[in-house]
Amino acid sequence: MEEDRNIPMANPIDRQFINIGMATSGFFIVIGLFFSLIFNSIIFIFIGGGICFLLLAVCWLREYYLRPRSVIITDDGVQLLFRYKKERPVPWNEMAYIYIDLSDPSTAYGRFARGGALGLSKGETIHLTPEIAQKVSVRFRERTGFVLPDYREYCGFDVRNGV
């Protein structure tokens, strides 16, 4: 794991999340136009447009503002380099959980489930690629001697029974 130290790992945006957000936004615009034609009221256009704008804002906020551009794993934790915010160090003791799903992207389930995230003790979630999340988890175990809990364990979900 020595080669990963202090080398920035690219954390690209989730294009599928952006595409789904844009398609859903377009759906709400069409629904708003449809209802405005049926009920002859412009309020439905404003409602559909408002929902469309809200969805696009959430997609932009999550993928471009809150998601780090790249991640550097150091001896003290991880360094997050953002597109529009200043860089932020996250020490090992601030990490609360990790989410890693390395599903096969060639399957229908894998295209939607594949992802990774790092949960911080302050309640913040940092979205990462599953490969970066896995490297952070391994490095956490090497540096602290503890295993970073999985998201399902952290939230108290019963993984065996699917609840």
TORKOL-4160 file (C-alpha; in steps of 0.2 Angstrom, whole numbers, padded with zeros to 4 digits, m for minus):
163
<pt num="1" X="0000" Y="0000" Z="0000"/>
<pt num="2" X="0015" Y="0011" Z="0000"/>
<pt num="3" X="0012" Y="0016" Z="m0018"/>
<pt num="4" X="m0005" Y="0024" Z="m0013"/>
<pt num="5" X="0003" Y="0036" Z="m0001"/>
<pt num="6" X="0002" Y="0055" Z="m0005"/>
<pt num="7" X="m0003" Y="0051" Z="m0023"/>
<pt num="8" X="m0020" Y="0060" Z="m0028"/>
<pt num="9" X="m0033" Y="0047" Z="m0034"/>
<pt num="10" X="m0046" Y="0054" Z="m0046"/>
<pt num="11" X="m0064" Y="0054" Z="m0040"/>
<pt num="12" X="m0074" Y="0057" Z="m0056"/>
<pt num="13" X="m0092" Y="0062" Z="m0055"/>
<pt num="14" X="m0106" Y="0049" Z="m0056"/>
<pt num="15" X="m0112" Y="0052" Z="m0074"/>
<pt num="16" X="m0126" Y="0040" Z="m0071"/>
<pt num="17" X="m0133" Y="0050" Z="m0056"/>
<pt num="18" X="m0132" Y="0066" Z="m0067"/>
<pt num="19" X="m0141" Y="0057" Z="m0081"/>
<pt num="20" X="m0155" Y="0050" Z="m0070"/>
<pt num="21" X="m0157" Y="0067" Z="m0062"/>
<pt num="22" X="m0159" Y="0076" Z="m0079"/>
<pt num="23" X="m0171" Y="0063" Z="m0085"/>
<pt num="24" X="m0182" Y="0064" Z="m0069"/>
<pt num="25" X="m0181" Y="0083" Z="m0071"/>
<pt num="26" X="m0187" Y="0082" Z="m0089"/>
<pt num="27" X="m0201" Y="0071" Z="m0083"/>
<pt num="28" X="m0207" Y="0083" Z="m0071"/>
<pt num="29" X="m0207" Y="0097" Z="m0084"/>
<pt num="30" X="m0217" Y="0086" Z="m0096"/>
<pt num="31" X="m0230" Y="0082" Z="m0082"/>
<pt num="32" X="m0231" Y="0100" Z="m0077"/>
<pt num="33" X="m0235" Y="0105" Z="m0096"/>
<pt num="34" X="m0247" Y="0090" Z="m0097"/>
<pt num="35" X="m0257" Y="0095" Z="m0082"/>
<pt num="36" X="m0257" Y="0114" Z="m0087"/>
<pt num="37" X="m0265" Y="0109" Z="m0104"/>
<pt num="38" X="m0278" Y="0098" Z="m0096"/>
<pt num="39" X="m0283" Y="0110" Z="m0081"/>
<pt num="40" X="m0279" Y="0126" Z="m0091"/>
<pt num="41" X="m0269" Y="0133" Z="m0077"/>
<pt num="42" X="m0251" Y="0139" Z="m0077"/>
<pt num="43" X="m0248" Y="0134" Z="m0059"/>
<pt num="44" X="m0243" Y="0117" Z="m0065"/>
<pt num="45" X="m0229" Y="0123" Z="m0076"/>
<pt num="46" X="m0222" Y="0133" Z="m0061"/>
<pt num="47" X="m0223" Y="0117" Z="m0050"/>
<pt num="48" X="m0215" Y="0106" Z="m0063"/>
<pt num="49" X="m0202" Y="0119" Z="m0066"/>
<pt num="50" X="m0198" Y="0121" Z="m0048"/>
<pt num="51" X="m0196" Y="0102" Z="m0045"/>
<pt num="52" X="m0185" Y="0102" Z="m0061"/>
<pt num="53" X="m0174" Y="0116" Z="m0054"/>
<pt num="54" X="m0173" Y="0108" Z="m0037"/>
<pt num="55" X="m0168" Y="0091" Z="m0044"/>
<pt num="56" X="m0155" Y="0099" Z="m0055"/>
<pt num="57" X="m0148" Y="0109" Z="m0040"/>
<pt num="58" X="m0147" Y="0093" Z="m0029"/>
<pt num="59" X="m0138" Y="0084" Z="m0043"/>
<pt num="60" X="m0125" Y="0098" Z="m0045"/>
<pt num="61" X="m0123" Y="0101" Z="m0027"/>
<pt num="62" X="m0119" Y="0082" Z="m0024"/>
<pt num="63" X="m0108" Y="0078" Z="m0039"/>
<pt num="64" X="m0099" Y="0095" Z="m0042"/>
<pt num="65" X="m0099" Y="0104" Z="m0025"/>
<pt num="66" X="m0099" Y="0091" Z="m0011"/>
<pt num="67" X="m0090" Y="0077" Z="m0020"/>
<pt num="68" X="m0071" Y="0078" Z="m0020"/>
<pt num="69" X="m0061" Y="0080" Z="m0036"/>
<pt num="70" X="m0047" Y="0069" Z="m0030"/>
<pt num="71" X="m0042" Y="0060" Z="m0013"/>
<pt num="72" X="m0025" Y="0058" Z="m0006"/>
<pt num="73" X="m0022" Y="0044" Z="0007"/>
<pt num="74" X="m0009" Y="0050" Z="0020"/>
<pt num="75" X="m0003" Y="0043" Z="0036"/>
<pt num="76" X="m0014" Y="0054" Z="0046"/>
<pt num="77" X="m0030" Y="0051" Z="0036"/>
<pt num="78" X="m0037" Y="0057" Z="0019"/>
<pt num="79" X="m0035" Y="0074" Z="0011"/>
<pt num="80" X="m0050" Y="0079" Z="0001"/>
<pt num="81" X="m0047" Y="0090" Z="m0014"/>
<pt num="82" X="m0063" Y="0099" Z="m0020"/>
<pt num="83" X="m0068" Y="0108" Z="m0036"/>
<pt num="84" X="m0075" Y="0123" Z="m0028"/>
<pt num="85" X="m0070" Y="0122" Z="m0009"/>
<pt num="86" X="m0053" Y="0122" Z="m0001"/>
<pt num="87" X="m0045" Y="0106" Z="0002"/>
<pt num="88" X="m0050" Y="0097" Z="0018"/>
<pt num="89" X="m0040" Y="0085" Z="0029"/>
<pt num="90" X="m0050" Y="0071" Z="0037"/>
<pt num="91" X="m0041" Y="0062" Z="0051"/>
<pt num="92" X="m0044" Y="0043" Z="0055"/>
<pt num="93" X="m0053" Y="0047" Z="0071"/>
<pt num="94" X="m0067" Y="0057" Z="0061"/>
<pt num="95" X="m0072" Y="0043" Z="0050"/>
<pt num="96" X="m0088" Y="0034" Z="0056"/>
<pt num="97" X="m0092" Y="0021" Z="0042"/>
<pt num="98" X="m0088" Y="0016" Z="0025"/>
<pt num="99" X="m0099" Y="0011" Z="0011"/>
<pt num="100" X="m0092" Y="0000" Z="m0003"/>
<pt num="101" X="m0102" Y="m0009" Z="m0017"/>
<pt num="102" X="m0091" Y="m0016" Z="m0030"/>
<pt num="103" X="m0105" Y="m0024" Z="m0040"/>
<pt num="104" X="m0102" Y="m0029" Z="m0058"/>
<pt num="105" X="m0107" Y="m0014" Z="m0069"/>
<pt num="106" X="m0112" Y="m0026" Z="m0084"/>
<pt num="107" X="m0127" Y="m0031" Z="m0074"/>
<pt num="108" X="m0143" Y="m0021" Z="m0071"/>
<pt num="109" X="m0141" Y="m0021" Z="m0053"/>
<pt num="110" X="m0123" Y="m0017" Z="m0054"/>
<pt num="111" X="m0126" Y="m0001" Z="m0064"/>
<pt num="112" X="m0136" Y="0006" Z="m0051"/>
<pt num="113" X="m0129" Y="m0001" Z="m0035"/>
<pt num="114" X="m0110" Y="0002" Z="m0038"/>
<pt num="115" X="m0103" Y="0016" Z="m0027"/>
<pt num="116" X="m0094" Y="0021" Z="m0012"/>
<pt num="117" X="m0095" Y="0033" Z="0002"/>
<pt num="118" X="m0086" Y="0038" Z="0018"/>
<pt num="119" X="m0096" Y="0044" Z="0033"/>
<pt num="120" X="m0089" Y="0056" Z="0045"/>
<pt num="121" X="m0093" Y="0057" Z="0063"/>
<pt num="122" X="m0101" Y="0074" Z="0061"/>
<pt num="123" X="m0115" Y="0066" Z="0050"/>
<pt num="124" X="m0107" Y="0071" Z="0033"/>
<pt num="125" X="m0106" Y="0059" Z="0019"/>
<pt num="126" X="m0092" Y="0060" Z="0006"/>
<pt num="127" X="m0096" Y="0051" Z="m0010"/>
<pt num="128" X="m0081" Y="0041" Z="m0017"/>
<pt num="129" X="m0078" Y="0028" Z="m0031"/>
<pt num="130" X="m0079" Y="0011" Z="m0024"/>
<pt num="131" X="m0061" Y="0008" Z="m0028"/>
<pt num="132" X="m0055" Y="0023" Z="m0017"/>
<pt num="133" X="m0067" Y="0018" Z="m0003"/>
<pt num="134" X="m0059" Y="0001" Z="m0003"/>
<pt num="135" X="m0042" Y="0008" Z="m0002"/>
<pt num="136" X="m0047" Y="0020" Z="0012"/>
<pt num="137" X="m0054" Y="0005" Z="0022"/>
<pt num="138" X="m0039" Y="m0005" Z="0020"/>
<pt num="139" X="m0027" Y="0009" Z="0025"/>
<pt num="140" X="m0039" Y="0013" Z="0040"/>
<pt num="141" X="m0036" Y="m0005" Z="0046"/>
<pt num="142" X="m0018" Y="m0004" Z="0043"/>
<pt num="143" X="m0015" Y="0013" Z="0052"/>
<pt num="144" X="m0028" Y="0010" Z="0067"/>
<pt num="145" X="m0029" Y="m0008" Z="0069"/>
<pt num="146" X="m0048" Y="m0007" Z="0069"/>
<pt num="147" X="m0060" Y="m0011" Z="0055"/>
<pt num="148" X="m0071" Y="0004" Z="0049"/>
<pt num="149" X="m0089" Y="m0002" Z="0051"/>
<pt num="150" X="m0099" Y="m0004" Z="0035"/>
<pt num="151" X="m0114" Y="0008" Z="0033"/>
<pt num="152" X="m0127" Y="m0006" Z="0037"/>
<pt num="153" X="m0118" Y="m0010" Z="0053"/>
<pt num="154" X="m0116" Y="0008" Z="0058"/>
<pt num="155" X="m0135" Y="0011" Z="0055"/>
<pt num="156" X="m0140" Y="m0005" Z="0064"/>
<pt num="157" X="m0148" Y="m0014" Z="0049"/>
<pt num="158" X="m0149" Y="m0033" Z="0051"/>
<pt num="159" X="m0139" Y="m0038" Z="0036"/>
<pt num="160" X="m0143" Y="m0057" Z="0038"/>
<pt num="161" X="m0162" Y="m0054" Z="0037"/>
<pt num="162" X="m0162" Y="m0040" Z="0024"/>
<pt num="163" X="m0170" Y="m0028" Z="0036"/>
